[in-house]
Amino acid sequence: MAPSPPASRVRWTIVWLLVGFSLVSYVERMNISVAAKFMVPELGLTQVQMGQIFSAFLLGYAALQIPLGMLGDRFGPYRVLAVLGWAWALLTVLSGYIPGTLTGTGVGAFGGLVVIRFLLGTTIAGVYPLCARTVANWQPVSERAFAYSFVIAGVSIGSAITPPAVAWLMVTLGWRQSFYLTSTLAVAIAVLWMRYGADGPRQHRGVSEAELAAIETGQQGADMATGESSKAAWGQALRNRSLQLLSLSYFFVGYVLYVFVFWFFTYLVDVRQFSILGSGVVTSLPFVVAGFLSPVGGAICDRLTVWWGRRQGRRVTAMFGVLVAASCLFIGIRTGNAYLAVATFSLAFGFQMFAESAYWSAAMDIGGRATGAATGLINTANNLGGVVSTALMPMLVERFGWGVAFNSCAVVAAVAALLWLGIRADRPVVVAERLQPEAEALEAI
């Protein structure tokens, strides 16, 4: 008898493609935070106006999280992700071309950038709910946190490479060219996804029967939501108390996250006295640390979930990571040595990202057949937190100084951790009637 062919590992190829989307999305959103140093004087903008431009992106990003997640639930994530990748490329090019060229400087440049970055936000809005929907389709429950932790690590990788790369491009070629060149990354990931991606394992020709069986057995009834079943699922998920508490907690996490994304570079230059190029390199360090700690958190979350169940496994991982992050923020702002402060802030961001996979896997667990809508809700809340912090930080700094601004981050992080005491990831609320026996089995995990 001939030996059986080895099981395929296509689900992990899909994960790496999702990592690519995650990485590229952060390059396209974060490039302006570094380019702003040259854009502000050339375009006649103020720091407050730049904060409003950052917030415009986040408003657009928050606006379509749930609708694009619903599209993934209803039709599958494959086509939606492909279209969004091409849109990122176009809008990134326009970010470099329109302000100061077609709109002039001052108010015209400000208005043009607000519109372009808002639209970019609406197109990037779908990336994480659609990635979550894809992970839920492709991964068994016991691998979801670890798989999604690599998608989160893509955030860190993109954020780590963007400051030094864009800083170098700005100094060498100019800030406009930095937008043009980074847009090619969006083209590349869109092409790769169209060639190798798929909605689920049954739509991919490379998946073996052994891998398909492993995926579907491990999902235990949490199959892909499509068609009419999605409509009933959405309302149940969005009204769930645990999902609402999870969203509120993630709002506070977003408040802290976007301080690092949009204002950490400025803090290093203005307060810690690093050079432009030096700050570009140092700004990447929190994201390097997070790129390591994110998969560690995902692996620990899955392991604790197997040992203690989803309620405690997700909760302990999230609370530990966020509380350590709050402590490091509190210490970092009080540290006199610039390099020690950077190390402490890097740990703060890293441990916050350590907790991320717990948030997303809990939303998948709770949402079930409405995973796209559920993860869209928590990410909407996360980015509304970013809208608040990106607009509030320059006001806090101007009135009270950087110490108060970073202390606010430590306080809201601690609140985010405490909210997990009321979150039950072990109670999925959206399961079709025909899948109730499998739902009971899922409760036991």
C-alpha positions in Angstrom: 0.0 0.0 0.0 1.3 3.4 -1.0 2.0 5.8 2.0 -0.6 8.6 2.5 0.5 12.0 1.2 1.5 14.4 3.9 -1.1 16.8 5.1 -1.0 20.2 3.5 -0.3 23.4 5.5 -2.1 25.9 3.3 -3.8 27.5 6.3 -0.4 28.9 7.4 0.3 30.2 4.0 -3.0 32.1 4.3 -1.9 33.4 7.7 1.4 34.8 6.1 -0.6 36.5 3.4 -2.7 38.1 6.1 0.5 39.2 7.9 1.4 40.9 4.6 -1.9 42.8 4.6 -1.4 43.8 8.2 2.2 45.0 7.6 1.3 47.0 4.4 -1.7 48.6 6.0 0.5 50.0 8.8 3.1 51.3 6.4 0.4 53.1 4.5 -1.2 54.6 7.6 1.9 55.4 9.5 4.1 56.9 6.8 2.5 60.3 7.3 3.5 60.4 11.0 7.1 60.5 10.0 6.7 62.6 6.8 4.8 65.2 8.9 8.1 66.6 10.1 8.8 67.9 6.5 5.2 68.3 5.5 4.2 70.7 8.3 6.7 73.6 7.4 6.5 73.1 3.6 2.6 73.0 3.5 2.1 75.7 6.1 0.4 73.5 8.6 0.4 73.5 12.4 0.9 70.5 14.8 -2.8 70.8 15.8 -3.9 70.6 12.2 -1.7 67.6 11.7 -3.3 66.0 14.7 -6.7 66.7 13.0 -5.4 65.0 9.8 -4.4 62.0 11.9 -7.8 62.0 13.4 -9.5 62.2 10.0 -7.8 58.9 9.1 -9.0 57.3 12.3 -12.6 58.6 11.8 -12.7 57.0 8.4 -11.0 53.9 9.7 -13.6 53.6 12.5 -16.6 54.3 10.2 -16.4 51.2 8.1 -15.1 48.6 10.5 -18.5 46.9 11.1 -19.8 47.3 7.5 -16.7 45.8 6.0 -16.7 43.0 8.6 -20.3 42.3 7.7 -19.3 42.1 4.0 -16.7 39.4 5.0 -19.4 37.5 6.9 -21.9 37.8 4.0 -19.8 37.2 1.0 -16.4 36.0 2.3 -13.2 38.1 2.7 -11.3 37.1 -0.4 -12.6 39.6 -3.0 -13.0 42.5 -0.4 -9.4 42.3 0.7 -8.2 42.3 -2.9 -10.1 45.5 -3.8 -9.0 47.2 -0.6 -5.3 46.5 -1.4 -5.6 48.3 -4.7 -7.4 51.3 -3.1 -4.5 51.7 -0.5 -2.1 52.0 -3.4 -4.1 54.8 -5.1 -4.8 56.8 -2.0 -1.2 56.6 -0.8 0.0 58.1 -4.1 -2.6 60.9 -3.8 -1.3 61.6 -0.3 2.0 62.6 -1.8 0.7 64.3 -5.0 -2.3 66.4 -4.1 -1.3 68.6 -1.1 0.7 71.6 -2.2 0.4 70.6 -5.8 -3.3 70.7 -6.7 -4.5 72.3 -3.5 -1.8 74.8 -2.7 -0.5 75.3 0.9 -2.2 76.3 4.1 -6.0 75.7 4.3 -6.0 74.0 0.8 -3.4 71.4 1.8 -5.0 70.8 5.1 -8.5 70.2 3.5 -7.0 67.9 0.8 -5.1 65.8 3.4 -8.2 65.5 5.6 -10.2 64.1 2.7 -7.5 61.8 1.4 -6.6 60.4 4.8 -10.2 60.0 5.7 -10.8 57.9 2.5 -7.6 55.9 3.2 -9.0 55.2 6.6 -12.2 53.8 5.2 -10.3 51.5 2.9 -7.9 50.2 5.6 -10.9 49.8 7.9 -11.7 46.3 6.7 -8.2 44.8 7.1 -8.4 43.4 10.6 -12.1 42.3 10.7 -11.5 40.6 7.3 -8.3 39.0 8.6 -10.2 37.8 11.6 -13.0 36.4 9.5 -10.4 34.6 7.4 -8.6 33.2 10.5 -12.0 32.0 11.8 -12.6 30.2 8.5 -9.2 28.7 8.2 -8.1 27.9 11.8 -9.4 25.5 14.6 -10.3 27.2 17.8 -7.2 26.0 19.6 -4.9 27.8 17.1 -6.8 31.1 16.6 -4.9 33.3 19.1 -1.5 32.1 17.9 -2.5 32.5 14.2 -3.9 35.9 14.7 -0.9 37.0 16.8 1.2 36.8 13.6 -1.3 39.2 11.9 -0.9 41.5 14.9 2.9 41.1 14.6 2.5 42.4 11.1 1.4 45.7 12.8 4.6 45.7 14.7 6.8 44.8 11.7 5.1 47.5 9.6 5.4 50.0 12.4 9.1 49.1 13.0 10.2 49.4 9.4 8.2 52.5 8.5 9.9 55.2 10.7 13.5 54.5 9.6 12.5 53.7 6.0 10.3 56.8 5.5 12.8 59.0 7.4 15.6 57.8 5.0 13.4 58.3 2.0 12.4 61.8 3.1 16.0 62.9 3.7 17.3 61.2 0.5 14.4 61.7 -2.0 11.8 63.9 -0.4 8.5 63.3 1.5 6.4 63.0 -1.6 8.6 60.3 -3.0 8.2 58.4 0.3 4.5 58.1 -0.4 5.0 57.0 -4.0 7.4 54.3 -3.1 5.5 52.8 -0.2 2.4 52.6 -2.4 4.0 49.8 -4.4 3.8 47.5 -1.3 0.0 47.7 -1.5 0.1 46.7 -5.1 2.3 43.7 -4.3 0.1 42.3 -1.5 -3.0 42.7 -3.6 -1.5 40.7 -6.5 -0.2 37.9 -4.1 -3.6 37.6 -2.4 -5.5 37.4 -5.7 -3.1 34.6 -6.8 -2.9 32.5 -3.6 -5.8 33.6 -1.3 -9.3 32.1 -0.7 -12.3 32.6 1.5 -11.9 29.2 3.2 -10.2 25.8 2.9 -13.0 24.4 0.7 -12.4 27.1 -1.8 -8.6 26.4 -2.1 -7.4 23.7 -4.4 -4.2 23.2 -2.4 -5.9 22.0 0.8 -5.6 18.2 1.4 -8.4 16.1 2.9 -6.3 15.7 6.1 -5.9 19.4 6.6 -9.5 20.1 5.8 -10.6 17.5 8.4 -8.2 19.0 11.0 -9.6 22.5 10.4 -13.3 21.7 10.4 -13.1 19.3 13.4 -11.2 21.9 15.4 -13.8 24.6 14.6 -16.6 22.6 16.2 -19.5 24.3 14.5 -18.0 27.8 14.1 -18.2 27.6 10.3 -18.1 30.5 8.0 -21.2 32.8 8.2 -22.8 33.5 4.9 -26.1 34.4 3.4 -29.2 34.8 5.5 -27.6 33.2 8.6 -25.3 36.3 8.9 -28.2 38.7 9.3 -29.7 37.1 12.4 -26.2 36.6 13.8 -25.1 40.2 13.6 -27.8 41.6 15.9 -27.3 38.9 18.6 -23.5 39.5 18.6 -23.6 43.3 18.7 -26.0 43.3 21.7 -23.9 40.9 23.7 -22.8 42.3 27.1 -19.4 40.6 27.0 -18.7 41.9 23.5 -19.7 45.4 24.6 -17.3 45.2 27.6 -14.6 43.9 25.3 -15.1 46.8 23.0 -14.9 49.3 25.8 -11.7 47.8 27.0 -10.3 47.8 23.5 -11.3 51.5 23.2 -8.9 52.3 26.1 -6.2 50.1 24.5 -6.6 52.1 21.3 -6.1 55.3 23.2 -2.6 54.1 24.1 -1.8 52.4 20.8 -2.2 55.5 18.7 0.0 57.6 20.9 2.8 55.4 19.8 1.8 55.4 16.2 1.4 59.1 15.8 3.2 61.0 18.6 6.1 58.9 19.8 8.4 60.2 17.0 7.6 63.8 18.0 8.2 63.0 21.7 11.6 61.6 21.0 12.6 64.6 18.9 11.2 67.4 21.1 11.7 65.9 24.6 14.4 63.3 24.4 16.5 65.3 21.9 17.0 62.6 19.3 17.8 63.6 15.7 15.3 63.1 12.9 17.1 60.0 11.6 17.9 58.8 15.1 14.3 59.2 16.1 13.3 57.2 13.0 15.4 54.3 14.2 14.4 54.6 17.9 10.7 54.9 17.1 10.9 51.4 15.6 12.1 49.8 18.8 8.7 49.5 20.5 7.4 47.7 17.4 10.4 45.4 17.3 9.7 44.3 20.9 6.0 43.9 20.0 6.8 41.8 17.0 8.5 39.3 19.4 5.9 39.5 22.3 2.8 39.3 20.1 3.3 35.7 19.0 4.5 34.8 22.5 1.2 36.2 23.8 -0.8 34.3 21.2 0.9 31.0 22.0 0.4 31.5 25.8 -3.3 32.5 25.2 -4.0 29.3 23.3 -2.2 27.2 25.8 -4.0 28.7 28.8 -7.3 28.3 26.9 -6.6 24.6 26.5 -5.7 24.3 30.2 -8.3 26.6 31.8 -10.9 27.2 29.2 -11.6 30.3 27.1 -13.0 32.4 29.9 -9.8 32.3 32.0 -7.3 31.7 29.2 -8.2 34.8 27.2 -8.8 36.9 30.4 -5.5 36.1 32.1 -3.5 36.8 29.0 -5.1 40.2 28.3 -5.0 41.4 31.9 -1.4 40.5 32.4 -0.2 42.2 29.2 -2.2 45.4 29.7 -1.3 45.8 33.4 2.4 45.3 32.7 2.1 47.9 29.9 0.4 50.4 32.3 3.2 49.9 34.8 5.9 50.5 32.2 4.2 53.7 30.9 4.1 55.0 34.5 7.8 54.3 35.0 9.0 55.4 31.5 7.8 59.0 31.7 9.7 59.4 35.0 13.0 58.0 33.8 15.7 60.6 33.3 17.9 58.6 31.0 16.7 58.8 27.4 17.8 55.3 26.4 16.3 53.7 29.5 13.1 55.6 28.8 13.0 54.2 25.3 13.5 50.7 26.6 10.7 51.0 29.2 8.3 52.5 26.6 9.2 49.7 24.2 8.3 47.1 26.9 5.0 49.0 27.5 4.0 48.8 23.9 5.3 45.2 23.6 3.2 43.9 26.5 0.1 45.7 25.1 0.6 43.9 21.9 1.2 40.7 23.9 -2.5 41.0 25.0 -3.9 41.8 21.5 -4.5 38.1 20.4 -6.7 37.6 23.5 -8.9 40.5 22.4 -9.3 39.2 18.9 -9.7 35.5 19.7 -12.3 36.4 22.4 -14.2 38.4 19.8 -14.1 35.4 17.4 -15.3 33.1 20.2 -18.2 35.4 21.2 -19.2 36.3 17.7 -19.2 32.8 16.1 -20.9 33.1 12.8 -20.8 36.9 13.0 -17.0 37.1 13.6 -16.6 39.8 11.0 -19.2 42.1 12.6 -18.0 41.3 16.1 -14.3 42.1 15.4 -15.4 45.1 13.4 -17.2 46.4 16.5 -14.1 46.0 18.8 -11.8 47.5 16.3 -14.2 50.4 15.8 -14.0 51.1 19.5 -10.2 50.7 19.4 -9.9 53.3 16.8 -12.3 55.7 18.4 -9.9 55.6 21.3 -7.2 56.5 18.8 -9.4 59.4 17.5 -9.6 60.7 21.1 -5.9 60.4 21.9 -4.5 61.7 18.7 -6.6 64.9 19.0 -6.2 65.1 22.8 -2.4 64.5 23.1 -1.2 67.8 21.6 -3.7 69.7 23.8 -2.5 67.9 27.0 1.1 68.4 26.0 0.6 72.1 25.3 -1.3 72.7 28.6 0.2 70.2 31.0 3.3 68.7 29.4 4.3 65.2 28.2 4.2 63.8 31.7 0.4 64.2 32.1 -0.1 63.1 28.5 1.6 59.7 29.1 0.2 59.3 32.6 -3.3 59.4 31.0 -2.2 56.5 28.9 -1.2 54.5 32.0 -4.5 55.2 33.7 -6.7 54.2 30.7 -4.6 51.0 30.2 -5.3 50.0 33.9 -9.0 50.5 33.3 -8.9 48.4 30.1 -7.4 45.5 32.1 -10.0 45.7 34.9 -12.9 45.5 32.4 -11.9 42.0 31.6 -13.3 40.8 34.9 -16.8 41.1 33.3 -15.9 39.4 29.9 -17.1 35.9 29.2 -15.3 34.5 26.1 -16.7 31.0 26.9 -20.3 32.0 26.0 -20.7 32.2 22.2 -24.0 33.9 21.4 -24.4 33.2 17.7 -24.8 29.5 16.8 -27.2 28.2 14.3 -29.9 25.9 15.8 -28.7 22.9 13.8 -25.2 23.3 15.4 -26.3 23.3 19.1 -24.6 19.9 19.9 -21.3 21.3 18.5 -21.9 24.5 20.5 -22.2 22.5 23.7 -18.9 20.9 22.9 -17.4 24.3 22.3 -18.5 25.4 25.7 -16.3 22.7 27.2 -13.1 24.2 25.7 
